[in-house]
């Protein structure tokens, strides 16, 4: 598995733990890395994704609400919600990754960790965010 793919999986698991437990990332992360030791590059990118997602969560949640037609954020599956949050952060704030790569990785995560419809749902919301918000950013 490529390092960035592994980092995304780790970041998703960290975000899921924060969402489910209500604990701070700084409490969860040391235990997580103790139980799942990994390469420094994997840890670094995972931490960047998790921290950035949480730091920009309010902005990202506003975008998700705007683009997830007929879905309340609170009613989304926890995995789907966190994949969309994390990838929205990546699309909006990490410039060296092509949007297509970020979205494809998100869809793969959704297929691996979500339910049968997760891949399509995540793809649809992220595609809308990319087409509207990310194109505004580049103009």
Secondary structure, 3 states (H helix, E strand, C coil): CCHHHHHHHHHHHHHHHHHHHCCCHHHHHHHHHHHCCCCHHHHHHHHHHHHHHHHCHHHHHHHHHHHCCCCCHHHCCHHHHHHHHHHHHHHHHCCCCCHHHHHHHHHHHHHHHCCCCHHHHHHHHHHHHHHHHHHHHHC
